[in-house]
Amino acid sequence: MSFSVADSRLSGGRLAAAGRVGPDEGPKDSLDSAMPEPVSHLPARATPARKSPMYLAVVVVVAVLVIAGVLVVFVAPHLEHHPSSNGLILVAAGHSYDVFAAQDADVSFTLNATTTLSGAFTTTYGITVFVLDTVQYGAYVHTGHVNSSQWASGEVSSGTISDQLPAGSWNLAFIDTNVQATSVYISSPITLTPG
């Protein structure tokens, strides 16, 4: 193994190579030729500056916002209303709604042909589920009362939805007629099946 110094400033004004003897040096033995020359005359290596906690916090916040943006733009639109072997899933199983007293949670959808709406739900304190066309839903929003509907569950703590609907625009409305809020949990996906 040999080392050579290319900069004459580092070797005291002379070029040296392993195995050569300069005027001030004695003979080198085999151990000396295998040892690298000391580097204590070189400047100390600079240590990298540490990142401040504020810088790291900003990086984390930006990363979280980017990930959230990707999820909202690319993933969320596909969580509901996607085809399955049993039809189009309008609301996935496991989805839940918190419905306040005298309020509703609704899902709007439009059909191009006769379609069967089906699914199942459970609640914490009971709810009434309605299938309303746009006129019926508009009247409910205006007055706070459902005067007519395509389908109604009655006041139930759990139930199934099953109705055949003609083409048109519809609202599946979970209406809380209680004096306390209730949670609605979709226990079986609410689907739209042609025919």
C-alpha positions, 0 to 999 in steps of 0.5 A: 500500500502506498500513499503520495502527497500531491500538494508540496505544502503538506509535505514540508516543501518536498514531494514524498511517496511511501517507500522513499526516504527524504534527507531528514528521515531514516530508513522506513520499515515495512510497518511505516509504509503501511501506516497513513500519514497523520492528518493533525495538520489539516483543519477540523471537519465542520459538523453539520448544523442541527435543524431547529425544532421549528424547522422540523415542525414546519416540515411535518405540518407541510407533509401532513397537509400534502398527504391530507390533500392527496387523500381528499382529492384522490381517495375520498371521492371513491369511498362512496358511490362505487360499483360492487358485485351487488350494485352501486354502493351509495353508503358503505357499511361502517359509515355513521352519521350523527343526527341532532334532535329535529335535524336530518342527515341525507344522501342525494342521488339521481337514477337514470332507470328503475333501481332497487335501493337496499341496505340496513342501519342501527341507531343509538336512540331511534330514527325515521328513514325516508326516501323522498323525491326532490319536491318532497324533500324541499317541502320537508326542508321548508316546513320541518315536516314530511307530508308524503314520501316514497318510502318510510321506515317509521320510528325504529332503532334499527331496520332495513331499507328496501324500495324500488325507485323510478328514474329521478332525483332522490334523497335518503333522509335519516330524520331525528324526531327525538328530543336528543341526538342519535347516531346512525350506523350503516350495518349493511351497505346501502346499494342501488341495484338496477331493475 
